[in-house]
Amino acid sequence: MEWVERLNQSMKYIEEHLTGEIDYEQLGRIACCSTYHYQRMFTYMAGITLAEYIRKRRMSLAAVDLQGSDERILDIAEKYGYRSPTAFNRAFQSFHGIAPSSVKDEGVSVKTGRINDERRGVVGIVQNLSAIAQQNAASTQETSASVTEISEIVAEIAENAKELEGVSNQMDENMARFEL
């Protein structure tokens, strides 16, 4: 279960650095694997890519900031790594289906389901890990059953081989008698 702890540490690192730069190499070091393998492992367990997860988490937090603070939209965009207000606006609208200015100025609430989905993303990873562990346990049981079946077959073959050896010896004796 050491790898689960490492995964949790890497998730903590991501959450702590959402307003800054996230170093993928550091994530790999935390998880004791290469950057490439960490990204593949994350995608397999979370069901989305690491970059997509980070982008969605940032958009979710940006919506919360827009709703609950007096910060300017541009400041919030920069806080989450967007250098261009146009890029932030496009990404925000794509994710939430509404312009950030509507959330900020008009008090329109965004779909909280998406934010909850992202929080569930971490839980989803743990659930995926649990499912993988269950599949591995089932696979181990199947493998164990297969090994037992194979052992029985090998024992039967060994018995048949002994019988054939006896028959072969008898044939050799009979052949020896006829040669005399």
N, C-alpha and C positions, 0 to 999 in steps of 0.2 A: 504493500500500500504506500510505499515511499513515493511512487510516481504520482499518486493522487495528491499527496502533500505538495509535490513540486508543481503540479498543475494549479493547485490553489494559490501557491506563491506567485506563479506567473499571472494568474487572473488578478491578484492583488496589485501586482506591478502595473498591469494595464489600467485598472481603475484609478490608481494613484497618479498616473501620467496622462489621463485623458485630455487635460488642458495643456499639455506640453508635447514634446516629441517622444514617441514610443520607439525604443530601440529594439528591433526584432532580434538582433544578435544577443542582446541581454536576455530576452525571453528564452532563447535557445539555451543560454548558459544556465538560467534558473532551472529549466526543465532537464538539464544535462543531456542535451542533444543539439544537433545542428539547427540552424535557422530554417532550412528547408524541411527537415523532419518535424520541427515544431509546428510549422504552418500546415503541413499535411495532417499531422495528428489533430490539430485544432479543428480543421475543416471536417475531418472524419467524425470527431466527437460532437461538435457544435452544429453541424449541418450547414454552416455558412463559413465563408473564408474569414481569416483573421482580419483582413482589411475592411471587409464589409461589417463585421461585428464592431470594430472600432468606430467606423463611420456612423453606424446606427446608434451606438451608445452616445457619441458626441451630439448627434442630432436630438436625441432624447433629452440630454442634459441642457442643450441650448434652448429647447422649448420650455423646460422648467425655469431656466434663467430669465427667459423673455416674460414669462407669466409672473414671476415673483421678485423682480428686481427693477431698479430704475436705470440700469445700464443701457447704453445705446446699442442698437442692433449691430453696428459696426464693431463695437467693443466685444460683444458676445461672439461675433463671427471670428474676430482675431483670437479670442480666448480659445476657441476650438480649432484653430489652425487654418482658417480661411483668410487669405490675404486680399481677396476680392469680394466686395459685397454682392456682386452679381453671382459669383460662384456659390456663395453661401445661400443666397435667395433661391437659386435653382435647386440646390441640394435640399434645402429645407422644404420647399414646395413639393419636391419629388417624394420626400419621405413622409411629410405630414399632410400633404394635400391642401395646404393653405400658406399664404405668404407670411413671413415672419412679422411684417408690419401689422397685419391683422391681429396676430396674437398679442403683439406689444401694445398697439394703440387702441384697438377696439375691444380688447379683453376676450376675444374669441378663444375658447379652449380647444386644445388639440386633442386628437384621439389618444386617450390614456392607454388604450389597449396596446399600442405599439411600444410605449414605454414599459408597460408591464411585460410584454413579450420579450423585451431586451433583458429585463431583470430575470425573467424566466430562462433566458439564454444560459446563464451560469448554472441554474438548476438543471436545465436541459442537458448540459455537459455531464453533470453528475449522474443524471438519469441514464444518459447514453453509456457512461462508464459502467453503471450497474447492469444494464442490458448486455453489454459486451461480456462482463464477468459471468452473467448467467448463461450466455451462449457458450462461453469457454467451458463452464462447468458441464453443460449438457454435452458438448463436444467431447470432453474428457470421459464422460460416462459412456458415450457411444464408442469412443476409441477403446475404452476398457472392455466393453462387450465384444468389440471386433477382435481384440487381442485374444480374448477367451475363446471365441469361435475359431480363430486361426490356430490356436494351440491345440484345440480338439481335432481339427483337420490334420494338423501335422502329426499328432499322435496316431491317428487312423492310418495315415500314409506310412508311418513307420511300421505299424503292425502289418499292413499289406506288403511292405517291402520284405519283412521277415518271412512271411508266408511264401512270397515269390522266391526268396533265397532258398527256402526249404524245397520248393518245387524244382528249382534249378539244380540243386544238389542231387535230387532224386533222378532227374533227367541225365545228369552227368554219370551217375552210377549205372543207369540203364544203358547208356551209350557205351560205357566201358565194358559191360558184359557182352554186348553184341560185337565188339571189336575183337574179342578173344577168339 
